[in-house]
Amino acid sequence: MTASAPGNGSEMPARAADRTAMPIRRGWRGRMRLAALGALLLAPAVPVHAANPDEMLADPKLEARAEVIGESLRCLVCQNESIEASDADLAHDLRLLVRERVKAGDTDDEVRQYIVARYGEFVLLQPVFAPHTLLLWLAAPLLIVIGGLTLWLIAR
């Protein structure tokens, strides 16, 4: 199959025009690279729990509650991970404390309030919406509006 180049009447193979396109890797190496790339892209989607089997509760319902509570609490050492995902010693202590409070019969809110009373609001991964955190919640939308107005003024 051939295609003629416009203007000069010469014929050029159709595949020659495609040589500038990115080559498709064939063979087992290409498939392995593709599989490795897929694994890297999917790795963040896999939940990670650092809880040791010895700290888990025997009752699956209570353990599930403790894990949900732990996912909402920040590791004070790692600061960007929940206590359920962290391997830090303090996170281990907090996981034990959460499970102890759940086992004692506290509600989810009571457990969170107990932890916040001991460690402060910083321990919450999602800050509360209150007057003292208003700037934290409004800073991003405010900066977007200011940036948009600035761009609009420059474009004018």
Buried (B, 14 or more C-beta within 10 A) or exposed (E): EEEEEEEEEEEEEEEEEEEEEEEEEEEEEEEEEEEEEEEEEEEEEEEEEBBEEEBBBEEEEBBEBBBEBBBBBBBBEBEEBBBBBBEBEBBBEBBBBBBBBBBEEBEBEEBBEBBBEEBEEEBBBEEEEEEEEEEEEEEEEEEEEEEEEEEEEEEE
